[in-house]
Structures are given as C-alpha cells and as structure tokens.
Amino acid sequence: MKPIIEICVNKYWECEPFLNAMVNPKLRPAELPFPSELHSPKDKDNRMTIPRAVYDLKSCKVIVRCIEDLMDRSKNSSSSEEKYRVLPAVIAGDNPDYIISVSTAESVDTVPNNGSVFIGGTFFLFDGDPDNPESHLVIEKELFVSNISGDLFALFDSTFSNKVSEKLIPPVNYPAPKMTCTASAGYTSIGVQNVTDYSKYEKADKQAFEAFRKNNSPKKGMPVSIETTHGVVRMCSEKPVMFVSPITDRYGCFDEDVTDTQNYIAGFNAGIAVAEMLISLEAFFK
C-alpha cells in the first residue's frame, strides 16, 4: 500500500488560504495534481467528518483535514481539550504513516520574521491557562523530541528552500526583510495550551518561552515558533509528526501585528511550503 500523509490544519480561516495555495495552478509545483477530492471552501460554522481534500499521488496518498471542522460547535474553537478529544480517533481511522501539523504562529524573536515558514519536528508543551473552564487539557509530557527520520528532513535542503522562498507573499505588517522557508528536526515549536482568550496570549506566550529556557534537556532543540496546536497534534499519535509554522507576528507583538489579512497570508504561505514538501516526500517514497 502507498504511504499516507495526513495534514492537520488548525482553523477554518487557516485551512482556506492553505488550500488556495495548494490548488493554485500558477503557484503549486507542476508535479502536484489537483486534489481527487476537494470539499472547500466552507463557511466558518462548517462541521464535517470528511477531509477537506484528498490527493492521490503516484507513490503516496495525502489527506488534508481542518481540525475545527471536527470540533463541537458549542465549544470554544481554541480549546486544546476539544481538539484533543476529536483528533485521536480521526487520525487512527485515517491511519497515516506521517502527520504534518499546520498552524499560524508567533516568532520567537522581536526582529521581523513575518511571512517566513519553519518546518520542524520537536515539540515543547506548556499549560498557558491551568484554571480555564473552557479548556483543561492535561499536559502529561513537556517535551516531545523529533521522531522523524533524518533522511526525510534532509529532503528539505537549500534547493527546496529556494523553491518555496521565491513564492512566499510578504505580509502587510512587519514582513521579514527576506522571507525564507527552512527545516530541521531540531527546530522546536513552543505550544501554549488551554488559552482560549486572545487577550491572554501575550502573557502566556512569554511564560511558555521562559519555561522553555529553563528546561535543561539537551534535546529540547532550537525554538522557532510559538502557537497553540502543534503540540496537541503530537500528543494524539506516536506516528512521525512534523510541524509547519508560518509566522504572523513578532515575539510579544500579537496585538500589533495580527489581522485577518496577516493570518490569510501566513496560511497561504504554509500552503506554498507544504505543496513543495509533498513533491519531495513523493520522490522519497518512490
């Protein structure tokens, strides 16, 4: 059987621009066909159990899911607990060989890196709001070291980076002087769980970054992004998991940098990167 790659995109407003890039005939790689199944765009209140898209490539199958589609509409769409409730059974049913988590993210630097994309494999988890009644996901493990083959990450070399970087769109607010797409198994996503109130992000993000700095593990990797979903996806499966973090805002500048347009561009840039990743992965499987 062909290997299966499952792509888990956080929210509907990230999934739409992500797939816009993935199907764009001018920007997707010439080798990437149009999906054999496409169930997008959808409105914000969409709830469905079928994938947003399915690709039948020659040497692998790709399933694209929007996590928010699976969640109970009565729950907060940022609830880590609800994401973790719905994801394990869906992932088990799809039975992927590899998982790619996609979520817009904050930079770990005050220097503008907005618009760039980071691909990594190590996850650091932090409970950003332990007393939140809307989300009480228990973080039983703080650090998940990359479980991805080094041979696979070697695919995302300078040639890959150049192909992606030249297509990335500059965001409106504080774009990186030079937008890039880079990958490493040692890149770490700092995951801030259980925060459902956007006004608490700045404080929780700083607390999470400080907790990461205090962690003494020699395997904790190099932090590249701060967000809410990659760690939840990693908790849901022992299959090899990569994350893709398109950067929307500078460290500590969520309120200043993030707009709907900024988020759209970041989601689109993630689609540009993942489309190229699929071509590299198909060659790897072949």
C-alpha positions as CSV (number, residue, x, y, z in Angstrom):
1,M,0.0,0.0,0.0
2,K,1.0,3.6,-0.6
3,P,2.2,5.6,2.4
4,I,-0.4,8.0,3.7
5,I,0.4,11.6,4.7
6,E,-2.2,13.3,6.9
7,I,-2.2,17.2,7.1
8,C,-3.9,18.6,10.1
9,V,-4.7,22.4,9.7
10,N,-5.8,24.2,12.8
11,K,-8.8,26.5,12.0
12,Y,-11.1,27.2,9.0
13,W,-9.5,30.6,8.4
14,E,-6.1,28.9,8.1
15,C,-7.4,26.0,6.0
16,E,-9.0,28.1,3.3
17,P,-5.8,30.1,2.3
18,F,-3.7,27.0,2.8
19,L,-5.7,25.1,0.2
20,N,-6.0,28.2,-2.0
21,A,-2.2,27.9,-2.4
22,M,-2.2,24.1,-2.7
23,V,-4.6,24.2,-5.7
24,N,-3.3,27.4,-7.4
25,P,-2.2,26.4,-10.9
26,K,0.3,29.2,-11.1
27,L,2.0,28.7,-7.7
28,R,1.7,25.0,-6.9
29,P,4.5,22.7,-8.2
30,A,3.8,21.5,-11.7
31,E,4.1,17.9,-10.5
32,L,1.4,18.3,-7.9
33,P,-2.0,17.4,-9.4
34,F,-5.3,18.9,-8.4
35,P,-6.9,17.0,-5.5
36,S,-9.0,13.9,-6.4
37,E,-11.4,15.2,-3.7
38,L,-12.0,18.8,-2.7
39,H,-14.5,20.0,-0.1
40,S,-13.5,23.6,0.3
41,P,-14.2,26.5,0.8
42,K,-16.6,26.1,3.7
43,D,-18.3,28.7,6.0
44,K,-17.0,29.3,9.5
45,D,-19.7,27.2,11.1
46,N,-18.9,24.2,9.0
47,R,-18.8,20.8,10.8
48,M,-18.0,17.6,8.9
49,T,-16.1,14.4,9.4
50,I,-14.8,14.1,5.8
51,P,-11.4,15.6,4.7
52,R,-11.1,19.0,3.1
53,A,-9.0,17.5,0.4
54,V,-7.5,14.2,-0.8
55,Y,-4.5,13.8,-3.2
56,D,-3.8,10.5,-4.9
57,L,-0.1,10.9,-5.9
58,K,1.8,8.1,-7.6
59,S,3.7,7.0,-4.6
60,C,1.6,8.3,-1.7
61,K,-1.8,9.4,-0.6
62,V,-2.4,12.8,1.1
63,I,-5.4,13.6,3.4
64,V,-6.0,17.3,4.4
65,R,-8.2,17.9,7.4
66,C,-9.3,21.0,9.2
67,I,-9.3,20.4,13.0
68,E,-12.0,22.9,13.6
69,D,-14.4,21.0,11.3
70,L,-14.3,18.1,13.7
71,M,-15.0,20.1,16.9
72,D,-18.3,20.5,18.8
73,R,-19.8,23.9,17.7
74,S,-20.8,24.6,21.3
75,K,-17.1,24.5,22.4
76,N,-14.6,27.3,22.1
77,S,-12.7,26.9,18.8
78,S,-9.4,27.5,20.5
79,S,-10.0,24.7,23.1
80,S,-7.0,22.4,23.3
81,E,-9.1,20.0,25.2
82,E,-11.7,19.8,22.5
83,K,-9.0,19.4,19.8
84,Y,-7.5,16.5,21.7
85,R,-11.0,15.0,22.2
86,V,-11.7,14.7,18.4
87,L,-8.3,14.2,16.8
88,P,-7.0,10.8,18.0
89,A,-10.0,8.8,16.7
90,V,-9.8,10.6,13.3
91,I,-6.1,10.1,13.0
92,A,-6.4,6.4,14.0
93,G,-9.1,6.0,11.3
94,D,-7.0,7.5,8.6
95,N,-4.0,5.5,9.8
96,P,-1.4,7.8,8.3
97,D,2.3,7.0,8.1
98,Y,3.3,10.6,8.5
99,I,1.5,13.6,10.0
100,I,2.0,17.3,9.2
101,S,0.6,19.9,11.6
102,V,-0.1,23.3,10.2
103,S,-0.8,26.4,12.3
104,T,0.0,30.1,12.1
105,A,2.5,31.1,14.7
106,E,4.3,33.8,16.6
107,S,8.1,34.3,16.1
108,V,10.5,33.8,19.0
109,D,12.3,37.0,18.0
110,T,11.4,40.7,18.1
111,V,13.2,41.1,14.7
112,P,10.6,40.8,12.0
113,N,10.3,37.3,10.5
114,N,6.7,37.6,9.5
115,G,5.9,35.7,6.3
116,S,8.7,33.1,6.8
117,V,7.9,29.4,7.3
118,F,9.6,27.0,9.6
119,I,9.4,23.2,9.4
120,G,10.4,21.2,12.4
121,G,9.9,18.0,14.4
122,T,10.4,18.8,18.1
123,F,7.6,20.0,20.4
124,F,7.6,21.8,23.8
125,L,4.2,22.0,25.6
126,F,3.1,24.5,28.2
127,D,-0.2,25.0,30.0
128,G,-0.9,28.7,29.5
129,D,-4.2,28.8,31.5
130,P,-4.5,26.0,34.0
131,D,-7.7,27.3,35.5
132,N,-9.6,27.8,32.2
133,P,-13.0,26.2,32.4
134,E,-13.3,26.2,28.6
135,S,-10.1,24.1,28.1
136,H,-8.4,21.8,30.6
137,L,-6.1,19.6,28.6
138,V,-3.7,17.8,31.0
139,I,-0.1,18.2,29.8
140,E,1.5,14.9,30.9
141,K,4.7,15.3,28.9
142,E,6.5,18.6,28.4
143,L,8.9,17.7,25.6
144,F,8.5,15.5,22.5
145,V,11.8,15.0,20.7
146,S,11.6,14.6,16.9
147,N,10.5,11.1,15.8
148,I,11.2,11.9,12.1
149,S,13.9,10.2,10.1
150,G,16.9,12.5,9.4
151,D,16.9,11.2,5.9
152,L,13.4,12.7,5.5
153,F,14.4,16.1,6.8
154,A,17.4,16.1,4.5
155,L,14.9,16.4,1.6
156,F,14.2,20.0,2.7
157,D,17.6,21.3,1.7
158,S,18.7,24.6,0.2
159,T,17.2,23.7,-3.2
160,F,13.8,23.1,-1.6
161,S,14.1,26.3,0.5
162,N,14.8,28.4,-2.6
163,K,11.8,27.0,-4.5
164,V,9.5,27.9,-1.6
165,S,11.0,31.2,-0.6
166,E,10.7,32.7,-4.0
167,K,6.9,32.2,-3.9
168,L,6.2,33.5,-0.4
169,I,4.0,36.5,-0.1
170,P,5.1,39.4,2.1
171,P,2.5,40.1,4.9
172,V,1.2,43.5,5.4
173,N,2.6,44.2,8.9
174,Y,6.4,44.0,9.6
175,P,7.4,41.5,6.9
176,A,10.8,39.8,7.2
177,P,13.5,41.6,5.2
178,K,14.0,38.3,3.4
179,M,11.3,35.7,3.8
180,T,12.6,32.1,3.9
181,C,11.4,28.5,4.4
182,T,13.8,26.4,6.4
183,A,13.6,22.9,8.0
184,S,15.3,21.0,10.7
185,A,14.3,18.1,13.0
186,G,15.8,20.1,15.8
187,Y,13.5,23.1,15.2
188,T,11.1,23.3,18.2
189,S,7.5,24.6,18.3
190,I,6.6,26.0,21.7
191,G,3.0,25.0,22.2
192,V,0.8,27.1,24.6
193,Q,-2.2,25.0,25.5
194,N,-5.6,25.9,27.1
195,V,-5.6,29.6,26.2
196,T,-8.9,30.5,24.7
197,D,-8.9,34.2,25.4
198,Y,-6.8,36.1,22.9
199,S,-6.1,38.9,25.4
200,K,-4.1,36.3,27.4
201,Y,-1.8,35.3,24.6
202,E,0.9,37.8,25.2
203,K,1.4,36.9,28.9
204,A,1.0,33.1,28.3
205,D,3.4,33.1,25.3
206,K,6.1,34.8,27.5
207,Q,5.6,32.4,30.3
208,A,5.9,29.5,27.8
209,F,9.1,30.8,26.3
210,E,10.6,31.3,29.8
211,A,9.6,27.7,30.7
212,F,11.4,26.5,27.6
213,R,14.5,28.5,28.5
214,K,14.5,26.9,32.0
215,N,14.2,23.3,30.6
216,N,17.6,21.7,30.9
217,S,17.1,18.9,28.3
218,P,20.0,18.7,25.8
219,K,17.4,17.6,23.3
220,K,15.0,20.5,23.6
221,G,16.1,21.9,20.2
222,M,16.0,25.4,18.7
223,P,12.8,27.3,19.3
224,V,11.3,28.8,16.1
225,S,7.7,29.4,16.8
226,I,5.0,29.8,19.5
227,E,1.4,28.7,18.8
228,T,-1.4,26.5,20.2
229,T,-1.9,23.4,18.1
230,H,1.2,21.5,17.0
231,G,1.7,20.1,20.5
232,V,-1.9,18.8,20.6
233,V,-1.4,17.0,17.3
234,R,1.8,15.5,18.6
235,M,0.0,14.2,21.7
236,C,-2.6,12.4,19.6
237,S,-0.3,10.0,17.8
238,E,3.1,8.2,18.0
239,K,3.3,8.3,14.2
240,P,6.1,10.6,12.8
241,V,4.9,14.2,13.2
242,M,6.3,17.3,11.5
243,F,5.1,20.9,12.1
244,V,4.8,23.7,9.7
245,S,4.7,27.2,11.3
246,P,4.0,30.2,9.0
247,I,5.0,33.3,11.1
248,T,2.3,36.0,11.5
249,D,3.8,38.2,14.3
250,R,6.9,39.2,16.1
251,Y,7.5,38.0,19.6
252,G,5.3,39.8,22.0
253,C,3.5,41.8,19.2
254,F,0.4,39.8,18.6
255,D,-2.0,42.7,19.1
256,E,0.1,45.0,16.9
257,D,0.9,42.6,14.0
258,V,-2.0,40.2,13.7
259,T,-5.0,41.0,11.4
260,D,-7.3,38.8,9.3
261,T,-5.2,39.7,6.3
262,Q,-2.0,38.9,8.1
263,N,-3.4,35.5,9.0
264,Y,-4.6,34.8,5.5
265,I,-1.1,35.5,4.0
266,A,0.5,33.2,6.6
267,G,-1.9,30.4,5.9
268,F,-1.3,30.9,2.2
269,N,2.5,30.7,2.6
270,A,2.1,27.5,4.6
271,G,0.3,26.0,1.6
272,I,3.1,27.1,-0.7
273,A,5.6,25.3,1.5
274,V,3.6,22.1,2.0
275,A,2.8,21.8,-1.7
276,E,6.6,21.6,-2.3
277,M,7.1,19.3,0.7
278,L,4.7,16.8,-0.9
279,I,6.7,16.7,-4.1
280,S,9.9,16.0,-2.1
281,L,8.1,13.4,0.0
282,E,6.7,11.6,-3.0
283,A,10.2,11.3,-4.5
284,F,11.4,10.0,-1.2
285,F,8.7,7.3,-1.1
286,K,9.3,6.4,-4.7
